[in-house]
Amino acid sequence: MNDMTDGYMTADGRKIGGVVMELKNITLKFGGVTAISDISFDIREGEIRAIIGPNGAGKSSMLNVISGFYIPTEGEVWYRGARRPQMRPYKVAQMGIARTFQNIALFDGMSVLDNIMTGRLTKMKKGLFAQAGWWFTGAAKEEDEHRAKVEKIIDFLEIQNIRKTPVGRLPYGLKKRVELARALAAEPSILLLDEPMAGMNVEEKEDMCRFILDVNDEFGTTTVLIEHDMGVVMDLSDRVVVMDYGRKIGDGPPDEVRNNQDVIDAYLGVAHD
Ligand SMILES: Nc1ncnc2c1ncn2[C@@H]1O[C@H](COP(=O)(O)OP(=O)(O)OP(=O)(O)O)[C@@H](O)[C@H]1O
């Protein structure tokens, strides 16, 4: 399972590939606060990888390291076999890493369709000058291609009936689905989901779970998610990293992690030495 090249088969028959990203001995400090302390783990092609842990464990900080938003104080991020140099988050996005946010970050006044189109920005080759000469420069053809990709995602996530609706008018669960659609529009090779089910009712959670699994199945999207709802995590994930006080206390398939005494203690709030 830890071999760098081989994959493995899941119990439900999905093929998980080789390692796409490796986090090696990551430490992240904010002044005197150590948010992440010497954590290593890997992410494999096509898997659903969860990061869980109590409040303040360092999960969001870790997602921000993966997305390139934070540069670790120590340690290395390896992506597709090469050490990733320090780079701005939009460069990381261009490398194929897209994300959703804990607090929804959409443009309320814009339609669902236009919000999802913004997810294509990293894919757009024609710049502003080309847009000015829209037809002659081939920008029109490019725009058609982007729209076709976006329409496919809209169909897939079953949001055709709200494509013209301003996002600000949508209920919470649908906004989260639009955010997922926008991230998918970037055709990510790694999709990062920061608490995709937070604040949802049971029905909305079931829908979101189904969509995450369907996206993984249909597009083979490697997915890393942070989630508080343990039931959801255990149902969805292939492998789970457990963090507590900035340290890694567990890493493995859900059943293994569920029976790990350190994990049980962390969730029951057992005091540290
Ligand atoms: N920008 C920052 N500046 C200073 N300290 C920070 C910053 N971001 C996070 N921290 C601290 O780092 C630690 C880990 O925070 P982080 O938000 O990563 O945890 P978390 O597991 O995502 O928590 P939650 O589940 O509550 O969202 C906390 O002690 C937090 O206060």
The ligand as an SDF file (V2000), in Angstrom:
LIG
                    3D

 31 33  0  0  0  0  0  0  0  0999 V2000
   -3.5350   32.7050   10.0530 N   0  0  0  0  0  0  0  0  0  0  0  0
   -3.2970   32.2620   11.2920 C   0  0  0  0  0  0  0  0  0  0  0  0
   -2.6000   32.9860   12.1820 N   0  0  0  0  0  0  0  0  0  0  0  0
   -2.3370   32.5120   13.4270 C   0  0  0  0  0  0  0  0  0  0  0  0
   -2.7450   31.3200   13.8750 N   0  0  0  0  0  0  0  0  0  0  0  0
   -3.4600   30.5470   13.0350 C   0  0  0  0  0  0  0  0  0  0  0  0
   -3.7870   30.9720   11.7040 C   0  0  0  0  0  0  0  0  0  0  0  0
   -4.4950   29.9820   11.1030 N   0  0  0  0  0  0  0  0  0  0  0  0
   -4.6100   29.0010   12.0110 C   0  0  0  0  0  0  0  0  0  0  0  0
   -3.9940   29.3320   13.1710 N   0  0  0  0  0  0  0  0  0  0  0  0
   -3.9050   28.5080   14.3890 C   0  0  0  0  0  0  0  0  0  0  0  0
   -3.4050   27.2450   13.9690 O   0  0  0  0  0  0  0  0  0  0  0  0
   -4.0820   26.2030   14.6640 C   0  0  0  0  0  0  0  0  0  0  0  0
   -4.7420   25.2710   13.6560 C   0  0  0  0  0  0  0  0  0  0  0  0
   -5.8210   25.9660   13.0260 O   0  0  0  0  0  0  0  0  0  0  0  0
   -6.6440   25.3650   11.8120 P   0  0  0  0  0  0  0  0  0  0  0  0
   -7.6680   26.3820   11.4280 O   0  0  0  0  0  0  0  0  0  0  0  0
   -5.7480   24.8760   10.7710 O   0  0  0  0  0  0  0  0  0  0  0  0
   -7.3640   24.1330   12.5030 O   0  0  0  0  0  0  0  0  0  0  0  0
   -8.6500   23.2850   12.0380 P   0  0  0  0  0  0  0  0  0  0  0  0
   -8.3750   21.8910   12.4150 O   0  0  0  0  0  0  0  0  0  0  0  0
   -8.9410   23.5710   10.6090 O   0  0  0  0  0  0  0  0  0  0  0  0
   -9.7950   23.8940   12.9510 O   0  0  0  0  0  0  0  0  0  0  0  0
  -11.3970   23.9680   12.7070 P   0  0  0  0  0  0  0  0  0  0  0  0
  -11.9080   22.5570   12.6580 O   0  0  0  0  0  0  0  0  0  0  0  0
  -11.8900   24.6940   13.9160 O   0  0  0  0  0  0  0  0  0  0  0  0
  -11.6210   24.7070   11.4220 O   0  0  0  0  0  0  0  0  0  0  0  0
   -5.0610   26.8530   15.6160 C   0  0  0  0  0  0  0  0  0  0  0  0
   -4.4320   26.9720   16.8600 O   0  0  0  0  0  0  0  0  0  0  0  0
   -5.2890   28.2130   15.0050 C   0  0  0  0  0  0  0  0  0  0  0  0
   -5.6110   29.1640   15.9840 O   0  0  0  0  0  0  0  0  0  0  0  0
  1  2  1  0
  2  3  1  0
  2  7  2  0
  3  4  2  0
  4  5  1  0
  5  6  2  0
  6  7  1  0
  6 10  1  0
  7  8  1  0
  8  9  2  0
  9 10  1  0
 10 11  1  0
 11 12  1  0
 11 30  1  0
 12 13  1  0
 13 14  1  0
 13 28  1  0
 14 15  1  0
 15 16  1  0
 16 17  2  0
 16 18  1  0
 16 19  1  0
 19 20  1  0
 20 21  2  0
 20 22  1  0
 20 23  1  0
 23 24  1  0
 24 25  2  0
 24 26  1  0
 24 27  1  0
 28 29  1  0
 28 30  1  0
 30 31  1  0
M  END
$$$$
